[in-house]
Amino acid sequence: MGSSRSARSCRSPSTYHAHVAKRRDPAKLSAPARQDACLKIEVWRVFDQNFSVYGVRKVWRIKKAGSLKRV
């Protein structure tokens, strides 16, 4: 009845290994993915500095105003 396959085995082996390689070595990520990772740090910084109450709209306004550091 039930499937005994783990969630990991649902991916094809080549896709799984590529995913793990990117997690281990961020240099293998695409340029947009690397930039997103850097921006994620800045977004969390703004969120934490504002007592964790800033939502998506306020963080987006700060980004548009140029207050977030660009990489």
N, C-alpha and C positions, 0 to 999 in steps of 0.2 A: 504494500500500500504506500507507505511513506518512502520518500527518497532518502538514502543514506549519504548523499553527496554533501560535502561541506560547501559553504558559500564560496570558498576560495577556488574550488574545482569547477565552478560554473563558468569561469572565464577560460578562454583557450590558453594553452601554456605560453605561447609567444606573447600574448597580450599581458598576461599575469607577470611574466618576467620583465617585460618592458616597464610596467607600472612599478614594480619593486625597485628596478634599477634607477628610475627617476626619483623615487623616495629616498634612496640611499645617496645618490649623487645629484644634487640640485643643478649642477652644470649641464645635465642632460635634458633639463626642461627647456621648453621653447621660450623665446624672449618675452612674449606676453605673459606666460605663466610665471616667469621670474619676476617681472614687474608687478604682477598681482600679489605675489608673496611679499614683496617689499611694501606695497601699499597696505596690505593687510596689517602689517606691524604698525604703520602710522594711524590707521583707522582705530585700532585697539588703543593706541596711545591717547588719541583724542577722546575716545569713549571713557577711558579710565580717568583722565584728567577732569572730566566733567561729571564725576560721581556716578558714572555708568547710567546716565539718564538720557544721553543724546541718542536719538533714533536715526534712522536711515536718512531722513530729509535733512536734518541738521548737519550730519556728517557730510552729506553730498554738497550742501551749501558751503561748508568750510573748504571742501575740496575745490569747488568751482572758484572760490575766492582766492585760491592759491596758497592757503595756509598749510596744506599737506606738502611734505617734502617730495620732490620728484626724483626719481633715480635715473 
